[in-house]
Amino acid sequence: DIVGVLHRGAGALSVHRAECPHAARNSSVSARRVGVLWGDSWSEWRTAFTARLLLLFADGASSLPAVAAEAARMNSTLTRFRLSRRVDAVAHATVDLEVRDRYHLERLIDAIAALPVVRRVQRG
């Protein structure tokens, strides 16, 4: 069992084993005990951030499906795709994708850049 000790004025919550002497000592006038439970790991929380990428890719029917499929394979959701121009068989697009964190974004950029239809990827 665990217990939380809320420290008034400090905006802090410390978590201790229920039998921990620090938990008993901190249960004073300036702090109070609160019930806490172990939950999901922080890494399992499904927080998503929107990342904008600028893409240059081959102007062809298979290009958008290839980018979308790679995003899905990398557990990312493509939320916006805006084609801005098409010149000399090269398309320019702005893409918004949901990512978990910076590491996930870096892996996603590398994966999209490795697609044969993609010429360049950069953060937007």
Long-range contacts (C-beta under 8 A, 24 or more apart in sequence): 2-36, 2-37, 2-38, 3-33, 3-34, 3-35, 3-36, 4-33, 4-34, 4-35, 4-36, 5-31, 5-32, 5-33, 5-34, 6-31, 6-32, 6-33, 6-34, 7-31, 8-32, 46-100, 47-100, 48-77, 48-98, 48-99, 48-100, 49-98, 49-99, 49-100, 49-101, 50-79, 50-96, 50-97, 50-98, 50-99, 51-96, 51-97, 51-98, 51-99, 51-105, 51-108, 51-123, 52-94, 52-95, 52-96, 52-123, 52-124, 53-94, 53-95, 53-96, 53-97, 53-109, 53-112, 53-121, 53-122, 53-123, 53-124, 54-92, 54-93, 54-94, 54-95, 54-120, 54-121, 54-122, 54-123, 54-124, 55-91, 55-92, 55-93, 55-94, 55-95, 55-112, 55-118, 55-120, 55-121, 56-90, 56-91, 56-92, 56-118, 56-119, 56-120, 57-90, 57-91, 57-93, 57-115, 57-117, 57-118, 57-119, 58-89, 58-90, 58-91, 58-117, 58-118, 58-119, 59-86, 59-89, 59-90, 59-91, 60-89, 60-117, 62-117, 63-91, 63-117, 63-118, 66-115, 66-116, 66-117, 66-118, 67-95, 67-112, 67-115, 67-117, 67-118, 70-111, 70-112, 70-115, 71-97, 71-108, 71-112, 73-111, 74-104, 74-107, 74-108, 74-111, 75-100, 75-104, 76-104, 76-108, 90-119, 94-124, 95-124
